[in-house]
Amino acid sequence: MSPRTEQREPDQVRELGHDEYDPIGTAILIGIYFLILVLLWIFMYFVEFLGNGPTVVGALLTVVGLA
């Protein structure tokens, strides 16, 4: 083997403690998911309760033939 392949990398490059870890990316993802959830909830409110036509459940029952 050549000397280049025999060199070992250090076992531990850098240790992050609890005080150094800042989970900004995780908080941003949770915020985006929550925003999507709220927007879809508002959209479903308008579709289900404020529409003049049949609702999603009413349309499903009409297609199945139960209504």
Secondary structure, DSSP 8 states (H G I E B T S, - for coil): --HHHH----S-S----TTT---HHHHHHHHHHHHHHHHHHHHHHHHHHS-SS--HHHHHHHHHT--
